[in-house]
Amino acid sequence: MGMKTKTGVAAIVVTASAFLFILLAFVTPYWLVNDGKIENPNFEKIGLWEVCLRNFEDFRHHYDYKFTGCWWVFEEEYYIIDDFLLPGFFIVTQFFFTLCMTLVLVAAFLTWMYCFCSRDHDKYILLLLSNGSNLILAGICGLIAVLIFGFNGDNRDWMPYWQHNDLSWSFGFACVGSLLLLPAGALFLVEARRAKYRRLRGSAPQSHYSIDVSKPSSTTHTDI
């Protein structure tokens, strides 16, 4: 890693932390979990891509088949309950958080490039601006996802025994990671502004001559 300013180092650290939180939230199935206070709950836990059920039956229909185990939410066997399992708010949450994850992956690559990029490189400022804007956009997408899920995830219209369902640590990681993306992006934008100022100051023309105005100019009188 080349020599970086304190702002640049802080931007790298915050970005790496946000990436870790977002990645864990994206792949773990603990967005909504049963609190364990009831025996044999039909619903155990769900994440963006995995759901765990136990002898679950759709109370709005009568099927002979009961769903048990942990499965991919788009599993083919779930097609008869997909209208219940995948309501509109959950699909929107998946969409925005997937977009957030994609932008964070781009940010990770841009941050890696920044670590080894010289301040004198022609694209240095553009790299900082691109990464900062990308991170802020990722943070906005992440916040939209967690707000939608937070307002709808544990309501009475979705999973059974809603009063025993709690938002869990995967959701918490998503919140923390999304919030961290905003200062990470801001730090890169601040560093871009400072780099632009340093470059403009370094390219300003310098005067090679100075006029000493402290002494009056002498005049030579010639007698005619």
C-alpha positions as a LaTeX table, in Angstrom:
\begin{tabular}{lrrr}
\hline
Residue & $x$ (\AA) & $y$ (\AA) & $z$ (\AA) \\
\hline
Met1 & 0.00 & 0.00 & 0.00 \\
Gly2 & 1.33 & 3.41 & $-0.94$ \\
Met3 & 1.45 & 6.34 & 1.41 \\
Lys4 & $-2.11$ & 7.39 & 2.23 \\
Thr5 & $-3.52$ & 10.26 & 4.22 \\
Lys6 & $-5.35$ & 9.65 & 7.49 \\
Thr7 & $-8.62$ & 10.27 & 5.66 \\
Gly8 & $-7.71$ & 7.69 & 3.05 \\
Val9 & $-6.76$ & 5.08 & 5.65 \\
Ala10 & $-10.01$ & 5.74 & 7.55 \\
Ala11 & $-11.98$ & 5.32 & 4.31 \\
Ile12 & $-10.32$ & 1.95 & 3.68 \\
Val13 & $-11.00$ & 0.70 & 7.22 \\
Val14 & $-14.65$ & 1.80 & 7.24 \\
Thr15 & $-15.22$ & 0.32 & 3.78 \\
Ala16 & $-13.70$ & $-3.02$ & 4.82 \\
Ser17 & $-15.87$ & $-3.10$ & 7.95 \\
Ala18 & $-19.02$ & $-2.29$ & 5.98 \\
Phe19 & $-18.16$ & $-4.98$ & 3.42 \\
Leu20 & $-17.86$ & $-7.60$ & 6.16 \\
Phe21 & $-21.20$ & $-6.66$ & 7.76 \\
Ile22 & $-23.03$ & $-6.56$ & 4.41 \\
Leu23 & $-21.58$ & $-9.87$ & 3.26 \\
Leu24 & $-22.54$ & $-11.68$ & 6.49 \\
Ala25 & $-26.06$ & $-10.22$ & 6.37 \\
Phe26 & $-26.41$ & $-11.26$ & 2.74 \\
Val27 & $-25.50$ & $-14.92$ & 3.22 \\
Thr28 & $-26.83$ & $-15.75$ & 6.71 \\
Pro29 & $-30.46$ & $-16.80$ & 7.45 \\
Tyr30 & $-31.05$ & $-14.84$ & 10.66 \\
Trp31 & $-33.03$ & $-11.81$ & 9.57 \\
Leu32 & $-36.14$ & $-13.03$ & 11.39 \\
Val33 & $-36.10$ & $-15.83$ & 13.97 \\
Asn34 & $-38.46$ & $-17.50$ & 16.41 \\
Asp35 & $-37.69$ & $-16.54$ & 20.02 \\
Gly36 & $-37.88$ & $-20.16$ & 21.21 \\
Lys37 & $-40.56$ & $-19.47$ & 23.82 \\
Ile38 & $-43.10$ & $-21.83$ & 22.24 \\
Glu39 & $-42.79$ & $-25.57$ & 21.67 \\
Asn40 & $-42.43$ & $-26.90$ & 18.14 \\
Pro41 & $-42.83$ & $-23.61$ & 16.26 \\
Asn42 & $-43.81$ & $-23.93$ & 12.61 \\
Phe43 & $-41.38$ & $-21.17$ & 11.71 \\
Glu44 & $-37.75$ & $-21.15$ & 12.89 \\
Lys45 & $-35.78$ & $-18.57$ & 10.90 \\
Ile46 & $-35.46$ & $-16.86$ & 7.56 \\
Gly47 & $-32.83$ & $-14.88$ & 5.70 \\
Leu48 & $-32.79$ & $-13.38$ & 2.26 \\
Trp49 & $-32.23$ & $-16.73$ & 0.60 \\
Glu50 & $-32.97$ & $-19.48$ & 3.13 \\
Val51 & $-35.95$ & $-20.35$ & 5.31 \\
Cys52 & $-36.25$ & $-22.99$ & 8.04 \\
Leu53 & $-39.70$ & $-24.43$ & 8.77 \\
Arg54 & $-41.03$ & $-27.25$ & 10.95 \\
Asn55 & $-44.23$ & $-29.07$ & 10.02 \\
Phe56 & $-45.42$ & $-25.89$ & 8.39 \\
Glu57 & $-48.83$ & $-25.72$ & 6.72 \\
Asp58 & $-50.23$ & $-22.71$ & 4.93 \\
Phe59 & $-53.15$ & $-21.75$ & 7.16 \\
Arg60 & $-54.96$ & $-20.21$ & 4.18 \\
His61 & $-55.03$ & $-23.51$ & 2.29 \\
His62 & $-55.20$ & $-27.18$ & 3.13 \\
Tyr63 & $-52.40$ & $-29.29$ & 1.76 \\
Asp64 & $-51.46$ & $-32.80$ & 2.79 \\
Tyr65 & $-47.78$ & $-31.87$ & 2.57 \\
Lys66 & $-46.01$ & $-30.27$ & 5.52 \\
Phe67 & $-42.80$ & $-28.34$ & 5.04 \\
Thr68 & $-39.89$ & $-29.22$ & 7.32 \\
Gly69 & $-36.23$ & $-28.29$ & 7.15 \\
Cys70 & $-34.08$ & $-25.47$ & 5.82 \\
Trp71 & $-34.44$ & $-24.71$ & 2.15 \\
Trp72 & $-33.63$ & $-22.13$ & $-0.48$ \\
Val73 & $-36.55$ & $-19.68$ & $-0.58$ \\
Phe74 & $-36.96$ & $-20.29$ & $-4.33$ \\
Glu75 & $-36.99$ & $-24.08$ & $-3.93$ \\
Glu76 & $-39.31$ & $-25.70$ & $-6.45$ \\
Glu77 & $-41.26$ & $-27.50$ & $-3.71$ \\
Tyr78 & $-42.27$ & $-24.13$ & $-2.27$ \\
Tyr79 & $-44.20$ & $-23.05$ & $-5.36$ \\
Ile80 & $-47.55$ & $-23.85$ & $-3.71$ \\
Ile81 & $-46.83$ & $-21.39$ & $-0.88$ \\
Asp82 & $-44.65$ & $-18.87$ & $-2.70$ \\
Asp83 & $-47.37$ & $-16.22$ & $-2.46$ \\
Phe84 & $-47.13$ & $-16.54$ & 1.33 \\
Leu85 & $-43.39$ & $-17.15$ & 1.60 \\
Leu86 & $-42.40$ & $-14.37$ & $-0.80$ \\
Pro87 & $-44.69$ & $-11.37$ & $-0.26$ \\
Gly88 & $-44.07$ & $-8.15$ & $-2.14$ \\
Phe89 & $-42.11$ & $-6.43$ & 0.64 \\
Phe90 & $-39.72$ & $-9.39$ & 0.88 \\
Ile91 & $-39.05$ & $-9.39$ & $-2.86$ \\
Val92 & $-38.33$ & $-5.65$ & $-2.71$ \\
Thr93 & $-35.99$ & $-6.24$ & 0.26 \\
Gln94 & $-34.12$ & $-8.90$ & $-1.71$ \\
Phe95 & $-33.84$ & $-6.61$ & $-4.71$ \\
Phe96 & $-32.44$ & $-3.58$ & $-2.90$ \\
Phe97 & $-30.07$ & $-5.55$ & $-0.69$ \\
Thr98 & $-28.79$ & $-7.53$ & $-3.67$ \\
Leu99 & $-28.16$ & $-4.23$ & $-5.43$ \\
Cys100 & $-26.40$ & $-3.02$ & $-2.30$ \\
Met101 & $-24.23$ & $-6.17$ & $-2.21$ \\
Thr102 & $-23.34$ & $-5.77$ & $-5.89$ \\
Leu103 & $-22.29$ & $-2.14$ & $-5.41$ \\
Val104 & $-20.26$ & $-3.12$ & $-2.34$ \\
Leu105 & $-18.38$ & $-5.70$ & $-4.41$ \\
Val106 & $-17.60$ & $-2.97$ & $-6.94$ \\
Ala107 & $-16.50$ & $-0.73$ & $-4.07$ \\
Ala108 & $-14.21$ & $-3.47$ & $-2.74$ \\
Phe109 & $-12.48$ & $-3.64$ & $-6.13$ \\
Leu110 & $-12.18$ & 0.15 & $-6.38$ \\
Thr111 & $-10.83$ & 0.33 & $-2.83$ \\
Trp112 & $-8.24$ & $-2.30$ & $-3.68$ \\
Met113 & $-7.20$ & $-0.21$ & $-6.69$ \\
Tyr114 & $-7.00$ & 2.88 & $-4.48$ \\
Cys115 & $-4.65$ & 1.10 & $-2.09$ \\
Phe116 & $-2.04$ & 0.76 & $-4.83$ \\
Cys117 & $-2.80$ & 3.87 & $-6.86$ \\
Ser118 & $-0.31$ & 6.74 & $-6.87$ \\
Arg119 & $-1.52$ & 10.22 & $-6.03$ \\
Asp120 & 0.08 & 11.40 & $-9.25$ \\
His121 & $-1.95$ & 9.05 & $-11.44$ \\
Asp122 & $-4.22$ & 10.79 & $-13.93$ \\
Lys123 & $-7.26$ & 8.78 & $-12.75$ \\
Tyr124 & $-6.58$ & 9.14 & $-9.01$ \\
Ile125 & $-9.25$ & 11.76 & $-8.35$ \\
Leu126 & $-11.75$ & 10.03 & $-10.64$ \\
Leu127 & $-11.16$ & 6.78 & $-8.72$ \\
Leu128 & $-11.92$ & 8.51 & $-5.42$ \\
Leu129 & $-15.05$ & 10.19 & $-6.75$ \\
Ser130 & $-16.33$ & 6.97 & $-8.32$ \\
Asn131 & $-15.78$ & 4.94 & $-5.19$ \\
Gly132 & $-17.29$ & 7.55 & $-2.90$ \\
Ser133 & $-20.42$ & 7.91 & $-5.02$ \\
Asn134 & $-20.73$ & 4.14 & $-5.40$ \\
Leu135 & $-20.53$ & 3.58 & $-1.64$ \\
Ile136 & $-23.15$ & 6.22 & $-0.86$ \\
Leu137 & $-25.51$ & 4.70 & $-3.44$ \\
Ala138 & $-24.91$ & 1.25 & $-1.92$ \\
Gly139 & $-25.70$ & 2.64 & 1.52 \\
Ile140 & $-28.96$ & 4.15 & 0.30 \\
Cys141 & $-30.01$ & 0.83 & $-1.27$ \\
Gly142 & $-29.11$ & $-1.04$ & 1.91 \\
Leu143 & $-31.07$ & 1.37 & 4.09 \\
Ile144 & $-34.13$ & 1.07 & 1.85 \\
Ala145 & $-33.93$ & $-2.73$ & 2.21 \\
Val146 & $-33.61$ & $-2.77$ & 6.00 \\
Leu147 & $-36.31$ & $-0.15$ & 6.49 \\
Ile148 & $-38.79$ & $-2.12$ & 4.38 \\
Phe149 & $-37.96$ & $-5.38$ & 6.18 \\
Gly150 & $-37.91$ & $-3.72$ & 9.58 \\
Phe151 & $-41.43$ & $-2.36$ & 9.15 \\
Asn152 & $-42.90$ & $-5.55$ & 7.68 \\
Gly153 & $-40.76$ & $-8.53$ & 8.72 \\
Asp154 & $-42.31$ & $-9.29$ & 12.10 \\
Asn155 & $-45.87$ & $-8.18$ & 11.52 \\
Arg156 & $-48.87$ & $-10.43$ & 11.99 \\
Asp157 & $-49.53$ & $-10.87$ & 8.27 \\
Trp158 & $-46.46$ & $-12.95$ & 7.50 \\
Met159 & $-44.89$ & $-15.75$ & 9.53 \\
Pro160 & $-46.97$ & $-17.71$ & 12.09 \\
Tyr161 & $-46.81$ & $-16.76$ & 15.79 \\
Trp162 & $-45.67$ & $-13.28$ & 14.83 \\
Gln163 & $-45.57$ & $-12.21$ & 18.48 \\
His164 & $-42.76$ & $-14.77$ & 19.01 \\
Asn165 & $-40.72$ & $-13.67$ & 15.99 \\
Asp166 & $-37.84$ & $-11.23$ & 16.41 \\
Leu167 & $-35.52$ & $-9.39$ & 14.07 \\
Ser168 & $-32.14$ & $-11.01$ & 14.59 \\
Trp169 & $-28.42$ & $-10.43$ & 14.14 \\
Ser170 & $-28.29$ & $-10.83$ & 10.36 \\
Phe171 & $-30.75$ & $-7.95$ & 10.11 \\
Gly172 & $-28.67$ & $-6.02$ & 12.63 \\
Phe173 & $-25.53$ & $-6.58$ & 10.54 \\
Ala174 & $-27.43$ & $-5.32$ & 7.49 \\
Cys175 & $-28.36$ & $-2.14$ & 9.36 \\
Val176 & $-24.82$ & $-1.52$ & 10.64 \\
Gly177 & $-23.24$ & $-2.27$ & 7.28 \\
Ser178 & $-25.64$ & $-0.01$ & 5.39 \\
Leu179 & $-25.01$ & 2.86 & 7.81 \\
Leu180 & $-21.22$ & 2.41 & 7.58 \\
Leu181 & $-21.35$ & 2.70 & 3.80 \\
Leu182 & $-22.42$ & 6.34 & 4.02 \\
Pro183 & $-19.41$ & 7.66 & 6.01 \\
Ala184 & $-17.13$ & 5.42 & 3.94 \\
Gly185 & $-18.37$ & 7.09 & 0.77 \\
Ala186 & $-18.15$ & 10.53 & 2.36 \\
Leu187 & $-14.53$ & 9.92 & 3.37 \\
Phe188 & $-13.58$ & 9.03 & $-0.21$ \\
Leu189 & $-15.31$ & 12.16 & $-1.50$ \\
Val190 & $-13.47$ & 14.30 & 1.07 \\
Glu191 & $-10.20$ & 12.71 & 0.04 \\
Ala192 & $-11.02$ & 13.44 & $-3.60$ \\
Arg193 & $-11.64$ & 17.09 & $-2.80$ \\
Arg194 & $-8.37$ & 17.35 & $-0.90$ \\
Ala195 & $-6.48$ & 15.62 & $-3.67$ \\
Lys196 & $-7.94$ & 18.04 & $-6.21$ \\
Tyr197 & $-6.92$ & 21.00 & $-4.01$ \\
Arg198 & $-3.37$ & 19.65 & $-3.63$ \\
Arg199 & $-3.10$ & 19.12 & $-7.36$ \\
Leu200 & $-4.35$ & 22.63 & $-8.15$ \\
Arg201 & $-2.01$ & 24.15 & $-5.59$ \\
Gly202 & 0.92 & 22.17 & $-6.94$ \\
Ser203 & 0.21 & 23.24 & $-10.53$ \\
Ala204 & $-0.21$ & 26.95 & $-9.72$ \\
Pro205 & 2.44 & 29.07 & $-11.54$ \\
Gln206 & 5.15 & 30.45 & $-9.30$ \\
Ser207 & 6.76 & 33.82 & $-9.84$ \\
His208 & 10.53 & 33.60 & $-10.30$ \\
Tyr209 & 11.11 & 37.29 & $-9.86$ \\
Ser210 & 10.30 & 39.62 & $-7.00$ \\
Ile211 & 10.40 & 43.37 & $-6.77$ \\
Asp212 & 11.84 & 44.96 & $-3.68$ \\
Val213 & 9.49 & 47.80 & $-2.86$ \\
Ser214 & 11.03 & 48.53 & 0.50 \\
Lys215 & 13.64 & 50.84 & $-0.97$ \\
Pro216 & 12.89 & 53.82 & $-3.18$ \\
Ser217 & 14.30 & 53.58 & $-6.63$ \\
Ser218 & 17.39 & 55.71 & $-7.16$ \\
Thr219 & 17.52 & 58.24 & $-9.93$ \\
Thr220 & 20.74 & 59.28 & $-11.57$ \\
His221 & 20.89 & 62.98 & $-12.29$ \\
Thr222 & 23.05 & 64.10 & $-15.10$ \\
Asp223 & 24.18 & 67.65 & $-15.17$ \\
Ile224 & 23.85 & 69.22 & $-18.51$ \\
\hline
\end{tabular}
